[in-house]
Amino acid sequence: MSDFAGDTKAKETAKPRARQTSSLKQLAEHLGLNPATVSVVLNDVPGRSIPQATRDRIKAAAKAMNYQPNLLARSLRNRRTLTIGILVPELGDGYHTQVMSGIGDQLIQAGYFYFTAHHRHKRSLIEDYTRMLVGRGAQGLIAIDTQLEHPVSIPVVAVAGHRHIEGVTNVLLDHARAAELALNHLYGLGHRRIAFMRGQPFSSDSNERWKSLVAVAERLKLEIKPELVVSLDRDMSSPELGYPVVQELLGTKEPFTAIVAFNDISAIGTIRALRDFNLRVPEDVSVIGFDDIKAAAYTLPRLTTINQPLEEIGRVATQSLLNRIHNTVPPRDEITVEPELIIRESTGPAKS
């Protein structure tokens, strides 16, 4: 019994302990030097004539005493925290995560750290998180698919932002061109009875995408039948988003040969709903998505979609924000990104 207790005690004493850190003041007192001199050496401030022997002694002592700089105090003095805040509705959706991937890569390359806050499209959280990020020293904000209401005291870039707000750069897809690509593709395949899926009212792109589709349909003299228009209203990032609304559409018995889904996630749910109704894609109904998330190339059938260069959008947004922060180029109110039609297996000639 006593041997066991002794062994346990020995093991406890053998556990590694975290090294105690030292402050600049403690380091200077240990060396008998002025804290300003120690700071100059540790921060490699140029133009100061300090003997090399003293420099070596300071750096050796800093390593031995596990000196840790107070980055917060330094950033407050310099007013440069090298921190960016990111507002995003959710973290589990292909669209948002791919945009954030581009943002993260660009910020790492620029030597910046970032905080992410997801708000589920709740206006109160958007307001609260904006204040919190500014209060914690963020030098700028990137808002992804987030409806901002007013200017912020720091530079802001909005991805899929459609409101003109002072101090905010909007990075937008050319939705008019995207609608042309989608509808011209289906029209060229002979589709005239086309069903449409409108996005959720809280999604930043919903209204702009819908207006663009309506305008192109009018030019092509394609009738948009109200009974062939369904609307999404759920806040989710799984294919379940598109499944029930397409079930309801099929329940009306109104015939259609193609459907334009709001995004790729809802398009994948659409394909499942059609198959459960014993309809083949694309032989009976063609399906076109939007975004070109990574999963779109691996569905069965592979999804025809409108490509948004999501990671590139993230990089463009980040560089635009850094330009605003550093005043390297004149700020722009809007940056437009071009879409691309990706033709895969989910669209084909209209069934006669």
C-alpha positions, 0 to 999 in steps of 0.5 A: 500500500505504501509502495503504491502511494509512493509510486503515485507521489513520484509520478505526480512530482514527475509531471511536467509543469508549464514554464513560468513566463516573465514580463519586460519589467522583470527581465529588465530588473534581472539584467539591471537595464532600462526597460526601454533598452530591453524593448529596443533589442527584443523588437529589433528597432533599427538605428539604436547604438547598443553594444552587441554584447548587451544585445546578446545578453538580453536575448539570452536572458529573454530565452532563459526567463521565458519572456513573453511580450504583451501583444495586446498592450503593444497593439493598443499602443500601435493601434494595429492589432493585426486582427480581422472580424468575420461575420457569417450566418453559419459554418456548415454550408459549402458556400460560406466555408469556401468563401472563408477558405479564401479569406483565411488563406489571404489573411495568413499570407498577410500576417493577420489573425481573425475571429469568426462569429456566426449569427444565423441571420439574427439581426440582434446578433449581427449588431452585438457581434459587430460591436464586440469585434470592434471592441476587441480591437478588430481593424476591419470586418468581412461580412459574408451573406450578412445584411448590414444596416448602417456604417461601422467605425472600422473598414468593412467589406461585404460579400454578397452585400447589396446595400450601399453603406458608407465605408463598406465595399460590396463584393458581388457576383454579376447576377444578371450574367448568371441568369443569362447563362442559366436560362439560355442554357435551358432554353437552348435545350428546348425547355419552355416550362421551367420551375423556379426556386426562390431563395429565403428572404433573409439570404442576401442574394435572394432578391437580386438573383430573382429579379435577374431571372425574371428580367432574362425570362422576359427577354426570352419570352419565357412565361414564369407561371406562379404555380411553378414558383416555390420559395425557400424559408428554412435556415439550413445547409443540408439538401433537406432545404430543397426536398419538401418544396419540390415535393409540394411542387410535384403534388400540384401535378403542374408539368415542367421539364426543368427547375432552376434551384436557388443554390447547389444544396437545394438542387441536390435535395431537388434531385432526390425529391424527383427520384422519389417521385420516379422522375429521372434527371435529366431525362424527365426533368433537368436541374440546374444549381448555383454556386458550384460547391465542391459536392456538385461534381460528385452528386448522381448525376453530377450537377450542372450549375453556375460557378461562383469562384468562392475562394477567389471571392474570399481572397478579393474581399480580403485584399480589398479590406486590407487596402482599405485598412492601409489606404494603399489604393482608393477604396471602391464601393463595389467589386463585381465578379463574373460567373461561369456556367458549368455543364455536367449531367443534370441537364439535358434536352427537354422531354417532348 
